[in-house]
């Protein structure tokens, strides 16, 4: 039967876009395989959960959900302004980093503009660039790291945005303060540098940029942060950006006025009050990475030291087949094919017990070498 023709067509630019590939959900895998318990380690979520303080605060807030949320995120805005020592008006809030990235593209990209994107990196940068009819200019990583000197060579008079995920997803590597400053010195002031710092809490490597300080020196930089990772609020969808007031004012012309719900604002604000839980999460991540490094070294598998809550490593076989083997055992991991890394996998750091389970299975599967 011939495919049905529809008269109503989307904008031409959408024909270039493939749908975003999200990690399988726990519920979908339960239904697909008939399993009761699933461990999801494919989306870089925090399997330690979130602060107990959040639970208590949310219980006392349910009576207010019949009202629209505070469009200004006043309480959270004031706390973050104090934490980062910035003006409250230098903050913008979004329904997670996904929405903020979309708003940035809608605000600053015209058709035929160019958007510089490192590869591999977070896939949503490409989607939003194409949505606006702009052109993607990719800069390959070198030894799994961003090379800003190489990125400079791709700047033209059409360049409008440079997207920099730091630390980078999916590799976990960082751009240092020295590298970033050297890049910014030569970056034309009419080009926006988007510093996506979703994983900044996990950085262990020395030399990471004082990105808040850079905002005082450069007017063409915006930082993106999220409560989805270390604070464990991924399902509530809340993130924020920090930039000068002119950039923020422009973003607010595009931003949906009511884009962050009340419970997300309350949970994020409560999370900031429990730094003990945050410290627990970061210590768990550190111990988990150390366990991976030790085991992968024993197995003689190549890995990339990580500054995030995930690790990328080379299993030496078809990573999609390995991911299927894990799925049979109720564990969701991310094959590297979508990143152009056919024999690599990216696995989120879970609880210590989850990490031990993953690595014990890996020893068994790699031992067979016939996956």
N, C-alpha and C positions, 0 to 999 in steps of 0.2 A: 504494500500500500504506500502511495506517495505521501511524503511528509506534508502536513497541513500548512498552508501559507496564511500568515496573519498579516492583516493590512496595517495594523498599528505597530510601528517599529521604534526601537530605542535609538538614542543618538548614535551616530556612526562610530564615535570613539569607543563605545562599549563593545564593539565587535572584536577589539584587540584584547579584551580582558578575559582571562580564565578565572573562574570562581576561586576564592581564597580557600586553600586546603587547610582545614582545621583538624586538630587531633580528634580521634574517635572519642565519643563521650562514654562515660561509665555505663549509663543506661542503655545505649545502643549496643554495646558489647555484651551486656547481660542478656539482652533479647536475642542477639545474633547467635550466641554460643550456649545459651541456657545456663549460664553460670550465676552463682549467688554472690560471690565476692570478687571484686575487680580492684586491681591496683593500677591507677593511672599515673604514668611517669613520662607522658609525652607532651604535656602542655606547659611545663615549667611552673606548675602550681605549687603551693606550699602545703604539703601533706601533713604538716604539723598543726594545721588549722589556723585559728586566730586567737587573739587574746581573750581569756575568760571575762575580762572587763567589758568587752564588746557585748557578750551575751547578756550581761546584767543590764547594761544601758539600753539595749534594744528592747528588752522585755518591758521597760518602763516608758517606751516611746510609741508603742503600737496604737495608743488611743489617738494619736495625732495624724494617722495616715490618711484620713479623709480630707485633709487639707493639702493644698499645693505646697511643695517644699520651698524653702528659702532660695530664691533665684540667685541671691548674691553669695550663698554659702558662707554667711557671716562668721559663724563661730569657727569653722574650719579655716577660713581665710585668715582670721586673726591669729590663730595658733601657728599656722604655717609661716605667716609673715614674721612672727616673733622668732620662730625656730631658725629660719633662713636669714633673718635680719634684712628683709626686703620690705618695700612699701606694699601694703595690702592691694593697691591698685596695679601692682606688677604681677598679679596672679590671675590665671584663668583656669576654670575647672571643666572637666569633660567626663563623658561616660566611658571612662577608661582611656588608655593611650590611643586605641583605635580611632575613637571619635576626634581626639585632638589632632591626630595626624591628618584625618580627613578635612577638618576645619582649616588646617594650615594650607593644604592644597587648594581648597575652595577660595581661600582668601588671597593667596599670592600667585597661583599659577594661571597664566593665560594660555590659550592654544598656541602651539609652536614654541613655548618656553621650554627650557631644558632643565631636567632634574637629575643631579648626580647621585647615584646610588652604589654603594659598595656591594660586592657579590662574592659569596652569599651573605645575605643579611636579612633583616625582618621583611617579609614579603609584602606587607601592606603599603610600603612606600611606593612600590611599583603600581599597585592597584589604583591608588589615589592620583598618581601622576597621569595615568592613562585615562582615568575618569574625566580629567580636565582637558584632555586633548593635548597634553604636553608630551614631550619626548624624553624617554629614559636614556640616560648615559651611564653605563655600568663601568665600574672600576674593580677589576678582580683583586681579591685579597692576595697577599704574598706571604707564604708560610703561615696561613691562617690569620694573618694580621692585616689591618687596614694600613695602606701606604698612602699617606696624605700628599707626599711629594708626587706620587703618580696621579692622584686626584687633581692636583693643580693643573696638570697638563691637559685635562679635559675641560677646563673652564673656558667658555666662549662668551661673546656678548649676548648670547641667548640664555645663559645659565641664570636660573632664578633661585633654586634651592639646592643645598647640599644636605643630604640626609646622613647622619652619623650616629649609629647605634653604638654606644660606649658605656659599658662593655658590649661587645658585639654578640648578637644572637644569629647564628648558632655556634659560634666558635668559642665564646667566653674570653676572648682576648681584649686588651685595652689599647687606647691611644693615650699616650702620656701627656703631661702638662707641657713639656718642652715641644713635643711634636705638634700639639694643638696650637700653641702660641705661634710657632713658626708658620703654621698654615694660615692662621687668622691675620697675621701681619701682611700677607700677600693677597688675602681674599678681598675682592672689591666690596665696598660698603653697601652696594645695592643687591648683594646676594645674601640670602638668609641661610645661616647655618643652624640646622635643627639637631640639637644634641639630645638624643633619646637615651635617658639614663634609667631605664626601667629596672636594671639590675645593680644600680649603684651601691645599694646596701651591702652587697656580697663581696665587693672588691677587696682583695687581700694583697694584691701586688702594689709595690711602692711606685710613686711617680704619677698616680692618678690626678687628673686636673682638679684644681679648685674652681669648679665651673661657675659657682655663684660669684666668685671674684671676677671672673671673666666678663660677666654681664656689666660690670661697672666700667669696663674698658672698651667694650665693643657693643654697638647698638644693633648689630645684625645677627644676634644670637638669641635663641630661645631654648630653654631646658625643658624636658618632659620627664615627669616622675609619676609613679603609680603606687597604689595601695594593694595591687594584685599579688605582689611577690612576697616580700619579707613580712608584710602585715596580714597576708592570707585572706584578703577580701575580694578575690577575683570575681566571684559571682555577683557581688554588689556593684561592680563596674564604676570605679571612681579613680580619676587621675588628675594631674594638674600640670600647668606650664608656668614658667617664670621668664619674663622678658620685660623690656622697657614698656612704658605706658602706651606709646604709639602703636607698637605691635599688638599689645593686649586689646586696645580699643578697636583695632581693625578686626581682630578675631571675634570680638563680641558682636560685631555687625552681622557675622555669619552664624555664630553659635546659636543653637536652639536655646531660647531663654530659660526653659525648664529642662535642663539636660542631665541633672544629677538628682537622684531621688533623695528624699529626706532620710531614710534609713541608712543609705550609703554615706551621707554627710555625717550622721551621728556616729556610725561605726568607725569611720576614718578618724574623726576627732577623738573618740575614745581610745583608738589604737595608739595614738601619739602619747597618751598618758601612761601606757604600759611598756616602757622601754626594757623592762626585765624580760618580757615575753620575746621582744625583738632580739635581745641578746641571746636568748635560748635558741631561737631559730637560726641565728647566724653561727652559733657554736655547733649546732647539729649539722649544718651545711659543711662547716669546716671538717668535722670528723668524718662525714660522709665522703667528701672529696679525698681525704687522706686514705680512706679504705679503698676507694676506686684506684687511686694512684698505686697503692701497694699491690692490689690484686692484678691490675692490668700490666704492671711491670713483671710480676711473676709469670703471667701468661705471654709475655713478650708481645703485647699489643700496643700499637702506637696510639697515643692520646694527646689531647691539647690541654695543658694546665688551664683551669677555669677560674674566672672571677665572677661566676654566676651560680645559680642554683641548678645547674645541669652540667653534663660533661659530654664532650664529643670524642669518640674513639673509633679506631679502625678495626673491624672484626675480621678482615681479610677474606670475607665471603659475601655473597649477596645479602645486603642488609635487610631487604624486604622479606627474604625467606627467614632470617633470624627474627624479625619482628613478628612474623606469623607464628613461629615456635613459641615466642613469649606469650602471644595472644592466646594460644591453646591452654596456657597455664594461668590465664586470667591477669596478665600483666601487659599494659599498653605502653609501648616505647615508640620512638620516632625513627623511622628509617631515613637515611641521608640522601636518598635518590632525589628528592625534591630540592635539595640544596646543591645538586650536582656532585654528590659524594656517594657513589654507588655502594661502597663497602664500609661506610661509616654509619654509626648510629648516634643519636643524641638522646640521652636519658636524664630525666630530672632527678635531682637528689631528693630521696624520700626520707622517711624515718630511718634510723640506723638499722632496724630490723628489716625494713623493705630493701635497703641497700644490700644487706647480707644475702637476702633471698635472691635478688637479681644476679648478684655475682656468683653465687653457688650454681645457679642455673647456667650462667655463662660458662663456668668451668666445665660443666657437663657437656654443653652443646659444642664448645670449641674443642673439647677433647675428642669428639666424634669426627670433626672436620668434614662431615658429610652432610651438613645442614641443607 
